[in-house]
Each structure stands twice: as structure tokens, then as C-alpha cells.
């Protein structure tokens, strides 16, 4: 009943004849959307793994038909003069005796990026 008096007083004082005021005391107030809390901050995206694994201490190379230590050194290190270090790493005394299928160790310190 108190609500009806206030609504009527508002109509009398303000001179407002609105159906909203007339219905205010007869019906429950319309539901009002509560303000929504801002969304929680999104977690930063997970970092993608590196595209290339970190170089290990050495890499292996399998000798192909026609390979020479100088060509292998040029191909893998960018400098054909590294053939001597590759030969030493692999215990090769005679670089002309490479065999197809032979597995050579290429030190990481020599590899080009």
C-alpha cells in the first residue's frame, strides 16, 4: 500500500500520468539485468615449442655416392675447409677412403645455422 501512495504522490507532484507508475504497486518490479562482471582475464596463450630442437653436441651424416669430406663440410658447415676437423672427429686418416653408407659425426661447433 505504501508503494501505491508513493507512486500516486509522484504522479501528483510531477504531473506524470504513466502506466508504469500506475502498475508499480500492483505488479512486482520487472526483472533488471544485473551488470555483468567483466570477463576474467584470459590466460596468455601457451608458447609454441621451438620449431627446431636445440643443437646437440654433434650430428650424424651418412656418406652418399660422390661425397667428399670437402663437399660434406661445405654442405653442412658452409666452409669446405672444415673437412679436416670432420676427418679428425671421425678418426679418418685418408679422406679419399670415404665409403658410401659411412656415418660421420659433425660437431655442433662446425654446423652452420
CORURHU-V102178 format. One record per residue. N is the residue number from 1. RES is the residue in one small letter. BURIAL is b if it has 24 or more other C-alpha atoms within 12 Angstrom, else e. Layout:
N/RES/BURIAL + N/RES/BURIAL
//
This chain:
1/x/e + 2/x/e + 3/x/e + 4/x/e + 5/x/e + 6/x/e + 7/x/b + 8/x/b + 9/x/e + 10/x/e + 11/x/e + 12/x/e + 13/x/e + 14/x/e + 15/x/e + 16/x/e + 17/x/e + 18/x/e + 19/x/e + 20/x/e + 21/x/b + 22/x/e + 23/x/e + 24/x/e + 25/x/e + 26/x/e + 27/x/e + 28/x/e + 29/x/e + 30/x/e + 31/x/e + 32/x/e + 33/x/e + 34/x/e + 35/x/e + 36/x/e + 37/x/e + 38/x/e + 39/x/e + 40/x/e + 41/x/e + 42/x/e + 43/x/e + 44/x/e + 45/x/e + 46/x/e + 47/x/e + 48/x/e + 49/x/e + 50/x/e + 51/x/e + 52/x/e + 53/x/e + 54/x/e + 55/x/e + 56/x/e + 57/x/e + 58/x/e + 59/x/e + 60/x/e + 61/x/b + 62/x/e + 63/x/e + 64/x/e + 65/x/e + 66/x/e + 67/x/b + 68/x/b + 69/x/b + 70/x/b + 71/x/e + 72/x/b + 73/x/b + 74/x/e + 75/x/e + 76/x/b + 77/x/b + 78/x/e + 79/x/e + 80/x/e + 81/x/e + 82/x/b + 83/x/b + 84/x/b + 85/x/b + 86/x/b + 87/x/b + 88/x/e + 89/x/e + 90/x/b + 91/x/e + 92/x/e + 93/x/e + 94/x/e + 95/x/e + 96/x/e + 97/x/e + 98/x/b + 99/x/e + 100/x/e + 101/x/e + 102/x/e + 103/x/e + 104/x/b + 105/x/b + 106/x/b + 107/x/b + 108/x/e + 109/x/e + 110/x/b + 111/x/b + 112/x/e + 113/x/e
//
